[in-house]
Amino acid sequence: MKQFYSHAEREQSEHALPDAEVFYVSVKDAFENASGDGPMEEGWYYWFCFPGCLPDGEPIGPFETEQAAIDDCRDFAGE
């Protein structure tokens, strides 16, 4: 999983930590990790999560590309 900042300007702060992760779910992963709601769709997802912490909510996606997931996250966060 790749960590990133939901607000890109936070990257310049020496005290800020990345607050989101982006990851890819393959068809195999989707079926192996299926919940009671069934398998996830294949694609790129993100969720809000500080390093070393559990995610703050469910994954959001799927998106066709990693960059599309990051862009959606930053739009959602109000950047």
Secondary structure, DSSP 8 states (H G I E B T S, - for coil): -EEE-SSGGGGG-TT----EEEEEE-HHHHHHT-BTTB---SEEEEEE--TTS--SS--EEEESSHHHHHHHHHHHTT-
